[in-house]
Amino acid sequence: MPLDEHEQKILDEIERQLYEEDPKLAEMVAKAVRGDATRWRMRLAVVAFVAGAVLMFSSFTASWIIAGIGFLIMVGSAGWMALTVRSTRSLQTGQGTVDAWVGQFRRKWRRDE
């Protein structure tokens, strides 16, 4: 059930006060919430990868089309895992911004010269 307007204002005020009084605690809480969602996405990707592997190996001799679908599930879930790990690292290091990406590109370009 969503919060009504008054409850949302109260929650926003509490959050603002927390950031003012103890910014380190507020950051820790924000990271913990993001960590739970990341952990959940990673577990789901691993389950999908295992399901794709089981589908591929169990149907390989019977039907190559079903085995191919299992392989595609494995590739998709592996990509999902890689994106999850990459987004987690960019959040931890603060490299998720365009400026950080451009700076990293410039450093690589200068090394190649």
Buried (B, 14 or more C-beta within 10 A) or exposed (E): EEEEEEEEEEEEEEEEEEEEEEEEEBEEEEEEEBEEEBEEBBEBBBEBBEBBBEBBEEBBEEEEEBBBBBBEBBEBBBEBBEEBEEBBEBBEEEBEEEEEEEEEEEEEEEEEE
